[in-house]
C-alpha cells in the first residue's frame, strides 16, 4: 500500500485542526484536576517551529559558505549580489504598489464600517524606529553566535560571505573547511527530513488553537477585508510573479509544482521559516544552481518578503480609511518609499509586519490603536503572507539563476518525485 505523501498529510492536519477547533472551542475533557483544552494543541505547533528554527542558522551558514567558497571570486559575488538586490528592490516596489492600488480601489476601511477601538487602547505592538544607523548596525553582527542564537538571517548571511570568501582565499587549506561545511549541510538536510515528519502534527496544533480561540465566526465580520487581501495575494502570485517568470523563460506552473509542499507548509503554519529547508531542496531539484540558491534565498528572508510587504501598505491605508483620515497621493508615495527601506531586515522580529505598520501609523499621525482592528485576524492574514513570501523568494532565486546562466531545468517527470521524495542535495 502506497504511503500518503507529506503534502497530503499536512493538508489533512490542517483540515482536522479546523474541525477540532470548531467543534471543541473550550475544554475537550477533564480528568480530576487535569483538563485538556483545544488551545493546548498549540504546543505541537510550538515544538515544530522550534525544531525548524533549530535548523535554520546552521543550514544557512553551511550552504552559503560552500556556495561562496566554490565561486572563489569576489567580483562574481559582487555581481550576483547586485543582481539580487536589484531584483528585490523591483519586486518590493511592485508589492507595495499593489497593496496601495488594492486598498484604494476596494476601500475596505470605508466599506466595512467596523467599530473603532477606544482612544488610547493598547495594541500590544510597539513601533520600531528603523533609521539608517540601526539598519546598518543590524546588518553587521557584533557576534555571529548571538545572531545565530536569535536566528537573525541577514547578519548570518554577512558573516557567511566573509567566511566563504576567506575560505576560498587560503587555497588548499580551505578545501578542508569546504568539505566539512558540505558535510554539515547534508547533515542538516537529513535532519530536516526527520523534522518534516512532525509537520502535520504542528499544522494540526496551530489550526486547532487558532480556530478555538478566534472562532470561524470572526471570518464573517472581516470577510470583505480577507477577500480583498487574499485576492491581491492571488493576483500577485498568479499574474505578477508568473509574468516575471514568463519574461525570463521560467515555467511558472512547473516551479509551483516543486514548491507546492513548502507553500502549503508556510500557509498552514503562518511561518516562512518553516518552509525554508524544503524550499532549498525544491529549487535545486527544479534546476537552480546551488551557489545561487544558497546566496539568494537566505538574503530574500530579509529583503524580499513580498506578501508581508504588500500587507504593510494595504493595512496602513485600511486603518486610515477606518478612521476617516484621507491620505493624498503624495503621502501614499512617501509611505511606499519609506516602507521600501523600513521593511528590510526585520524578519527576525516577532510580528514583524505589525511592528513596521505601527511605526508607519505614527509617522502619518494615524491612531496606533487602529492595529486592534487587525489583531483578531492577523493569524489568518499571516498565513497568506507567509505562503506568498515563499513563492516570491522561489521566483527571485530562479530569476537570478537564469540571469547568471546557471539554470538547468529538470525533466518534467521529476517534479512529483522530487516533492514526495526529495533527493540528496548536491552542494
C-alpha positions as CSV (number, residue, x, y, z in Angstrom):
1,X,0.0,0.0,0.0
2,X,1.4,3.4,-1.0
3,X,2.2,5.7,1.8
4,X,0.3,9.1,1.9
5,X,2.8,11.8,0.9
6,X,3.8,14.6,3.2
7,X,1.9,17.3,1.3
8,X,-1.4,15.4,1.7
9,X,-0.7,14.7,5.4
10,X,-0.1,18.4,6.0
11,X,-3.4,19.3,4.3
12,X,-5.2,16.6,6.4
13,X,-3.6,18.0,9.6
14,X,-4.8,21.5,8.6
15,X,-8.4,20.3,7.9
16,X,-8.5,18.2,11.1
17,X,-7.3,21.1,13.1
18,X,-10.1,23.4,11.8
19,X,-12.7,20.7,12.6
20,X,-11.4,20.1,16.1
21,X,-11.0,23.8,16.9
22,X,-14.6,24.4,15.7
23,X,-16.2,21.5,17.5
24,X,-14.3,21.9,20.7
25,X,-13.7,25.6,21.3
26,X,-13.0,25.2,25.0
27,X,-12.2,22.2,27.2
28,X,-12.2,18.8,25.4
29,X,-12.2,16.7,28.6
30,X,-11.4,16.9,32.3
31,X,-10.0,14.1,34.5
32,X,-9.7,15.1,38.1
33,X,-7.6,18.3,38.3
34,X,-6.3,17.8,34.7
35,X,-8.1,19.3,31.8
36,X,-7.2,19.3,28.1
37,X,-8.1,22.5,26.2
38,X,-8.1,22.8,22.5
39,X,-5.7,25.7,22.8
40,X,-3.2,23.3,24.4
41,X,-2.6,21.8,21.0
42,X,-0.6,25.0,20.2
43,X,2.3,23.2,21.9
44,X,2.5,20.9,18.9
45,X,3.0,23.9,16.6
46,X,5.5,25.5,19.0
47,X,7.6,22.3,19.0
48,X,7.6,22.1,15.2
49,X,8.5,25.7,14.7
50,X,11.3,25.4,17.4
51,X,12.7,22.4,15.6
52,X,12.6,24.4,12.3
53,X,14.3,27.4,13.9
54,X,16.9,25.0,15.3
55,X,17.8,24.1,11.7
56,X,17.8,27.5,10.0
57,X,21.1,29.1,11.3
58,X,23.5,26.1,10.7
59,X,21.8,25.3,7.4
60,X,22.1,28.9,6.1
61,X,25.7,29.2,7.3
62,X,26.8,25.9,5.8
63,X,25.2,26.2,2.3
64,X,26.2,29.8,1.9
65,X,29.8,29.2,2.9
66,X,30.1,26.3,0.5
67,X,28.4,28.2,-2.3
68,X,30.6,31.3,-1.9
69,X,33.8,29.3,-1.4
70,X,33.1,27.4,-4.6
71,X,32.7,30.7,-6.5
72,X,36.0,31.7,-5.2
73,X,35.8,35.1,-7.0
74,X,34.9,38.3,-5.1
75,X,33.8,40.0,-8.3
76,X,31.4,37.2,-9.1
77,X,29.9,37.5,-5.6
78,X,29.5,41.3,-6.1
79,X,27.9,40.8,-9.4
80,X,25.4,38.2,-8.1
81,X,24.7,40.4,-5.1
82,X,24.0,43.5,-7.3
83,X,21.5,41.5,-9.4
84,X,19.8,40.0,-6.4
85,X,19.4,43.4,-4.6
86,X,18.2,44.9,-7.9
87,X,15.5,42.3,-8.3
88,X,14.5,42.5,-4.6
89,X,14.0,46.3,-4.9
90,X,11.9,45.9,-8.1
91,X,9.7,43.2,-6.5
92,X,9.3,45.2,-3.3
93,X,8.1,48.2,-5.3
94,X,5.6,46.0,-7.2
95,X,4.3,44.6,-3.9
96,X,4.0,48.0,-2.2
97,X,2.3,49.5,-5.2
98,X,-0.2,46.6,-5.5
99,X,-1.1,46.9,-1.8
100,X,-1.8,50.6,-2.3
101,X,-3.9,50.0,-5.5
102,X,-6.0,47.3,-3.9
103,X,-6.8,49.3,-0.8
104,X,-7.7,52.4,-2.8
105,X,-9.9,50.6,-5.2
106,X,-11.8,48.4,-2.8
107,X,-11.7,50.8,0.3
108,X,-12.3,48.1,2.9
109,X,-11.9,50.6,5.8
110,X,-14.8,52.6,4.4
111,X,-17.0,49.8,3.2
112,X,-16.9,47.6,6.3
113,X,-17.8,50.3,8.9
114,X,-16.1,48.4,11.7
115,X,-16.5,49.8,15.3
116,X,-13.3,51.7,16.2
117,X,-11.2,50.8,19.3
118,X,-11.4,53.3,22.2
119,X,-8.8,56.1,22.1
120,X,-5.6,55.2,23.9
121,X,-6.3,51.4,23.7
122,X,-3.1,49.3,23.8
123,X,-2.5,47.1,20.8
124,X,0.5,45.4,22.4
125,X,2.7,46.2,19.4
126,X,5.5,48.7,19.8
127,X,6.6,50.8,16.9
128,X,10.1,50.2,15.7
129,X,12.2,53.2,14.7
130,X,14.2,51.9,11.7
131,X,16.7,54.6,10.8
132,X,19.8,54.1,8.6
133,X,22.1,53.7,11.6
134,X,20.1,50.9,13.2
135,X,19.7,49.2,9.9
136,X,23.4,49.2,9.2
137,X,24.2,48.1,12.7
138,X,21.8,45.2,12.3
139,X,23.5,44.0,9.1
140,X,26.9,43.7,10.7
141,X,26.9,41.4,13.7
142,X,28.9,42.1,16.8
143,X,28.8,38.4,17.4
144,X,27.8,35.8,14.9
145,X,27.0,33.4,17.8
146,X,24.4,35.9,19.1
147,X,23.0,36.3,15.6
148,X,22.6,32.5,15.2
149,X,21.1,32.3,18.7
150,X,18.4,34.8,17.6
151,X,18.0,33.4,14.1
152,X,18.8,36.8,12.5
153,X,19.4,35.7,9.0
154,X,20.8,38.9,7.5
155,X,23.8,39.1,9.9
156,X,24.4,35.4,9.4
157,X,24.5,36.0,5.6
158,X,27.0,38.8,6.0
159,X,29.3,36.7,8.2
160,X,28.9,33.7,5.9
161,X,30.0,35.9,2.9
162,X,33.2,37.0,4.7
163,X,33.9,33.4,5.9
164,X,33.3,31.9,2.5
165,X,35.5,34.4,0.7
166,X,38.2,33.9,3.3
167,X,38.0,30.2,2.9
168,X,38.4,30.4,-0.8
169,X,41.3,32.9,-0.4
170,X,43.5,30.5,1.6
171,X,43.5,27.9,-1.3
172,X,44.4,24.3,-0.5
173,X,43.9,24.7,3.3
174,X,40.4,26.0,2.7
175,X,39.3,22.8,0.9
176,X,39.2,21.0,4.3
177,X,36.8,23.6,5.6
178,X,34.6,23.4,2.4
179,X,34.4,19.7,2.7
180,X,33.4,20.0,6.4
181,X,30.7,22.6,5.6
182,X,29.5,20.4,2.8
183,X,29.0,17.6,5.2
184,X,27.3,19.8,7.7
185,X,24.8,21.0,5.1
186,X,23.9,17.4,4.1
187,X,23.5,16.5,7.8
188,X,21.1,19.4,8.2
189,X,19.1,18.4,5.2
190,X,18.8,14.9,6.7
191,X,17.7,16.4,10.0
192,X,15.2,18.5,8.0
193,X,13.7,15.3,6.6
194,X,13.3,13.9,10.2
195,X,11.7,17.2,11.4
196,X,9.3,17.4,8.5
197,X,7.6,14.2,9.6
198,X,6.3,16.1,12.5
199,X,4.9,18.9,10.3
200,X,1.3,17.5,10.0
201,X,1.0,17.5,13.8
202,X,2.4,21.0,14.1
203,X,-0.1,22.2,11.5
204,X,-2.9,20.5,13.3
205,X,-2.0,22.1,16.6
206,X,-1.7,25.6,15.1
207,X,-5.1,25.4,13.3
208,X,-6.9,23.8,16.2
209,X,-5.6,26.5,18.6
210,X,-6.4,29.5,16.3
211,X,-9.9,28.3,15.4
212,X,-10.8,27.6,19.0
213,X,-9.5,31.0,20.1
214,X,-10.9,33.2,17.3
215,X,-13.7,31.0,16.1
216,X,-14.7,30.6,12.5
217,X,-17.3,33.3,13.1
218,X,-14.6,36.0,13.1
219,X,-14.3,35.4,9.3
220,X,-17.8,36.7,8.8
221,X,-17.2,40.2,10.1
222,X,-14.0,40.5,8.2
223,X,-14.8,38.5,5.1
224,X,-14.6,41.6,2.8
225,X,-11.2,42.6,4.1
226,X,-9.9,39.0,4.0
227,X,-11.3,38.6,0.4
228,X,-9.6,41.8,-0.7
229,X,-6.2,40.9,0.7
230,X,-6.2,37.3,-0.4
231,X,-7.5,38.4,-3.8
232,X,-4.4,40.6,-4.0
233,X,-2.1,37.8,-3.0
234,X,-3.6,35.5,-5.6
235,X,-3.2,38.3,-8.2
236,X,0.4,38.9,-7.2
237,X,1.3,35.2,-7.4
238,X,-0.8,34.3,-10.5
239,X,-0.2,37.4,-12.5
240,X,2.8,39.4,-11.3
241,X,5.2,36.6,-10.4
242,X,4.1,34.4,-13.3
243,X,4.6,37.3,-15.7
244,X,8.1,37.8,-14.4
245,X,8.8,34.1,-14.9
246,X,7.3,34.2,-18.4
247,X,9.6,37.2,-19.2
248,X,12.8,35.4,-18.3
249,X,11.7,32.0,-19.6
250,X,10.9,30.1,-16.4
251,X,7.8,27.7,-16.5
252,X,5.9,29.0,-13.5
253,X,3.5,26.1,-13.4
254,X,6.3,23.6,-13.0
255,X,8.1,25.8,-10.5
256,X,5.0,25.9,-8.4
257,X,4.7,22.1,-8.6
258,X,8.1,21.8,-7.0
259,X,7.5,24.3,-4.2
260,X,3.9,23.2,-3.5
261,X,4.9,21.4,-0.3
262,X,6.8,24.4,1.3
263,X,4.0,26.7,0.1
264,X,1.3,24.6,2.0
265,X,3.6,24.4,5.0
266,X,4.2,28.1,5.1
267,X,0.4,28.7,4.7
268,X,-0.7,26.3,7.4
269,X,2.0,27.3,10.0
270,X,2.0,31.1,9.1
271,X,5.8,30.8,9.0
272,X,8.1,31.4,6.1
273,X,10.9,29.9,8.1
274,X,9.1,26.6,8.4
275,X,9.4,26.2,4.6
276,X,13.0,27.3,4.2
277,X,14.8,23.9,4.2
278,X,12.4,22.3,1.8
279,X,12.4,25.3,-0.5
280,X,16.2,25.0,-0.8
281,X,15.8,21.3,-1.8
282,X,12.9,22.1,-4.2
283,X,14.7,24.9,-6.0
284,X,17.9,22.8,-6.5
285,X,15.8,19.9,-7.8
286,X,14.0,22.3,-10.1
287,X,17.3,23.3,-11.7
288,X,18.7,26.3,-9.9
289,X,22.4,26.5,-9.2
290,X,23.4,25.6,-5.7
291,X,25.5,28.7,-5.2
292,X,22.6,30.9,-6.3
293,X,20.1,29.2,-4.1
294,X,22.5,29.4,-1.1
295,X,23.0,33.1,-1.7
296,X,19.7,34.5,-2.9
297,X,17.2,32.5,-0.7
298,X,18.7,33.4,2.7
299,X,19.0,37.0,1.6
300,X,15.4,37.0,0.5
301,X,14.2,36.3,4.0
302,X,15.3,39.8,5.0
303,X,14.9,41.7,1.7
304,X,12.2,40.1,-0.3
305,X,9.1,39.2,1.8
306,X,6.6,40.1,-0.9
307,X,3.4,39.1,0.9
308,X,4.4,40.9,4.1
309,X,5.5,44.0,2.2
310,X,2.2,44.2,0.3
311,X,0.3,43.9,3.6
312,X,2.2,46.9,5.1
313,X,0.7,49.5,2.6
314,X,-2.6,47.7,2.5
315,X,-3.1,47.6,6.3
316,X,-1.8,51.1,6.9
317,X,-4.2,52.7,4.5
318,X,-7.0,50.4,5.6
319,X,-6.7,51.8,9.2
320,X,-6.5,55.4,7.9
321,X,-9.8,54.7,6.0
322,X,-11.4,53.2,9.0
323,X,-10.7,56.4,11.0
324,X,-11.8,58.6,8.1
325,X,-8.3,60.1,7.6
326,X,-7.7,60.9,3.9
327,X,-4.2,60.4,2.5
328,X,-3.0,62.3,-0.5
329,X,-1.3,60.7,-3.4
330,X,1.9,62.3,-2.3
331,X,1.6,60.9,1.2
332,X,0.9,57.4,-0.1
333,X,4.0,57.6,-2.4
334,X,6.1,58.8,0.6
335,X,4.7,55.9,2.6
336,X,5.7,53.5,-0.1
337,X,9.2,54.8,-0.4
338,X,9.6,54.8,3.4
339,X,8.4,51.2,3.7
340,X,10.9,50.3,0.9
341,X,13.6,50.9,3.5
342,X,11.9,50.2,6.8
343,X,10.6,46.8,5.8
344,X,14.1,45.4,5.3
345,X,15.9,43.4,7.9
346,X,13.0,43.0,10.4
347,X,12.2,39.4,9.6
348,X,13.6,38.2,12.9
349,X,11.2,40.5,14.9
350,X,8.1,38.8,16.3
351,X,5.0,40.0,14.4
352,X,7.4,42.0,12.1
353,X,4.7,43.3,9.8
354,X,2.7,44.8,12.6
355,X,5.8,46.4,14.2
356,X,6.6,48.2,10.9
357,X,3.0,49.2,10.4
358,X,2.9,50.7,13.9
359,X,5.9,52.8,13.1
360,X,4.3,53.9,9.8
361,X,1.0,54.9,11.5
362,X,2.8,57.2,14.0
363,X,4.7,58.9,11.1
364,X,1.4,59.8,9.4
365,X,-0.5,60.6,12.6
366,X,-2.9,57.7,12.2
367,X,-4.0,56.3,15.6
368,X,-1.9,53.3,16.6
369,X,-4.8,51.7,18.4
370,X,-6.1,51.0,14.9
371,X,-3.9,48.0,14.9
372,X,-6.5,46.4,17.1
373,X,-8.8,46.2,14.1
374,X,-6.4,43.7,12.6
375,X,-5.1,41.7,15.5
376,X,-8.1,39.3,15.6
377,X,-7.5,38.2,12.0
378,X,-3.7,38.7,11.8
379,X,-3.0,35.0,12.0
380,X,-5.3,34.3,9.1
381,X,-3.8,37.1,7.0
382,X,-0.3,36.0,8.1
383,X,-0.9,32.5,6.6
384,X,-1.4,34.1,3.1
385,X,1.5,36.5,3.6
386,X,3.9,33.7,4.6
387,X,2.9,31.5,1.6
388,X,3.4,34.4,-0.8
389,X,6.8,35.1,0.7
390,X,7.8,31.5,-0.2
391,X,6.7,31.8,-3.8
392,X,8.3,35.3,-4.2
393,X,11.7,34.1,-3.0
394,X,11.5,31.0,-5.1
395,X,10.9,33.2,-8.2
396,X,13.7,35.5,-7.2
397,X,16.1,32.6,-6.9
398,X,15.1,31.3,-10.3
399,X,15.4,34.7,-12.0
400,X,18.9,35.3,-10.7
401,X,19.9,31.7,-11.6
402,X,18.6,32.4,-15.1
403,X,20.5,35.7,-15.4
404,X,23.7,34.1,-14.3
405,X,23.3,31.3,-16.8
406,X,23.1,28.7,-14.0
407,X,19.6,27.4,-14.5
408,X,19.2,23.9,-15.8
409,X,15.5,22.9,-15.9
410,X,14.8,19.5,-14.5
411,X,12.9,16.9,-16.6
412,X,9.1,17.4,-16.3
413,X,8.6,13.9,-14.9
414,X,10.9,14.6,-12.0
415,X,8.6,17.2,-10.3
416,X,6.3,14.8,-8.4
417,X,9.1,12.5,-7.4
418,X,11.1,15.5,-6.0
419,X,8.1,16.7,-4.0
420,X,7.2,13.4,-2.5
421,X,10.7,12.0,-2.0
422,X,13.4,14.8,-2.2
423,X,16.8,13.6,-3.3
424,X,20.1,14.3,-1.6
425,X,21.1,17.9,-2.5
426,X,24.5,18.2,-4.2
427,X,26.5,21.1,-2.9
